[in-house]
Structure formats: C-alpha cells, structure tokens
Amino acid sequence: MKVLYCVADKGGCGWYRMQLPAKHLKEQGLCDTECIVSADLSNAKGVDICIIQRGFTQEALRNVKKLQRRGVFVVYELDDNLWLVPKENPNASFWTVERKSIAAEFVSACDGVITTNEAMADYLRRFNKNVSIMPNFVEKLSSKMSHKNKKLKIGWSGGDSHGIDFSEPIIQALLDIREMCNVELVFIGFVPDALAGHVRYSREVIPSDYLNKLQSIQFDIGIIPCADIEFNHYKSNIKFLEYSLLSIPTIASKMTPYMEVQNRGMLVDSTYKSWFIALWKLVQDATLREYLGNKAREFVEHNYIIENNVRSILQTYVNVRTYNKNKRRCKHELSC
C-alpha cells in the first residue's frame, strides 16, 4: 500500500501528524510513503491513500475529487479546530468565513477524517461520519541526560498563538516564584510582553531537532498554561508528551487536553494562588519533581512511543478504506 501525505506546514503539526508517521511506516517496511508540501496532486500515481492536512482551497478540493475518481481514498487530517480560532490568535484573520466554509466542504468530500482526540472527532462528525482518532506520538530518545542545573529552570515552549494563555495571574505567579526562589525562567519560541526581560529566551528549532534541544536545555519544571476558551478544549496533549518523555514534571491548566497530567503532574486552576502553590511545591521538593517526572515518562513510554504504535497507525488508515468499501457496497446493493 502506498500512502501520500500532503503536508500543510513544516512546523509541529506537519511533523507529528504527517512526517513522523510517514517516516516510521516506511522504516518498518509496513507500506510505501511519500510527503509533499503542495496542493498539486496531479502527479500522484500508484497511490492507495492520500492524506491531506488542513485543506481549505477550491483547487485542492477539485484534486480530491479527481483522486477519488481514480480509486484513491482521500483522508482529511486536522488537529486544531480551525472553525473556533479566537480573535486573539495571530492566525485568526487567515481563517476567513470563506476559508472555513471551504474547509467544511473539504471535510465532507473526503472519504474519512483523522484527528487527535475525541473532542475534535465529535466536532468533525457534523461534516463527515467516518472520523478516526490517531493521537500524537513521540520518538523514543537515543540517550538521556541527568539534570545538573545549579539554578532550577522553569520552562515553556511554543509560538505566538499562545499569548492568550498567559493571563496576568499566571504571569505574576511566575515572576514571584522567580524572585522569591531564585529560579530561572526559560522560554523557547515566544515570550509574552509582560515577561520580556525576565526570562531567558531560546529560538525555535525545526521539529525534528526539538526534543534534542529541549533535552539540552534541561527544564526542571515544564509549564502548560491554557486559557479556558472553546478553541483550547480541542487541542492535543503534545506538550505534555514532550516534557514527560524527558522526565520533566508538568504543571498544566485544568483543561480537557491535559487531563492525563492528573497523578503524573500537577493540574491547576487558572488562578494566581493555584499556580503559585504548584510552582512553590515543585521548586521546593526535588523528590516530588523526580517522582512525577518518572511517572509521566513511564506513562508516555508505555502509550505514546511511535516506534511501538506504527501498526496501529497503519490500522487507522486501513479502517478508513474498510469503512468506505462497506459503505459503497451497501449503496450498490440497495440500488440493485
């Protein structure tokens, strides 16, 4: 079987949802794969399944219908709810009413949809009944470093779309902990204006190098603030997986994507008191940091290592085909 991935971006979404599965399916010899960053699928030959990430143009939609006429099963791939992007998000102006409308039509036209979690799956079923869940997976690490920081590091990483997640109470809790406990704040990729000058900034790297960079920086505590807005309830748990793979204990907002942090990290309300207490406990208690970090790492190693889940990824793709073959057979039988 040959799977063609039409990748929407070269960032984390393209890496975790498309390039990483393609890489490991090919390495394990389970199927032939190819990744392209293009809407032009006219030269897609010998393809059994085409997975299109975040399609939203009429041109790409026309290509979908051409592929389907050739017997190719076309799958829509999506991990963020583009119909609910908040106005504070830098990408909000891109997702116009027209583009959202075409994207909905796109989802409906595909033979199936793959997304990261049940919340997104439930939302997408309004457009297409054939929705499968494939969580994000991470690659196992070739080596592990032990933490040897002289000064504790509280870290975060992400892009400027997360500005809304850093509310004034959370920022104040971070600043107070930094001052009172003499810890270092380290941010990768983006720094909220209110924290400028108070954190050590590190540039983003390409996704394939990200875990190595995170490992080299050696966070002692990883934070995941998440604003209580509808858009965020559909997000994935990828940041928790990345921290946990490196045994970094997590403090996360008590939101749908991060419920797995419970008992493997610290889930908190978005108040100053909740964040300050959680930060204080982890800063002061090295044993607790080690315990939560190890427990989270064991959880991720057991459930979310891609090398151990390649067959389940392939089965997700096969299920899309099976669903549609059965659906088409039923239509044929009814018409006879």
ABEGO torsion letter per residue (X at the ends): XBBBBBBABABAAAAAAAAAAAAAAAAAGABBBBBBBBABAAABBGBABBBBBGBABAAAAAAAAAAAAAGBBBBBBBABBAAABBAABAAAAABBAAAAAAAAAAAAABABBBBABAAAAAAAAAABABBBBBBBBBBBBABBBBBABABBBBBBBEBAAAAAABBAAAAAAAAAAAAAAGBBBBBBGBBBAAABGABBBBBBBBAAAAAAAAAAAGBABBBBBBBBBAAAAABBAAAAAAAAAAGBBBBBBBBAAAAAABGABBBBBABAAAAAAAAAAAAABAAAAAAAAAAAAAAAAAAABAAAAAAAAAAAAAAAAAAAAAAAAAAAAAAX
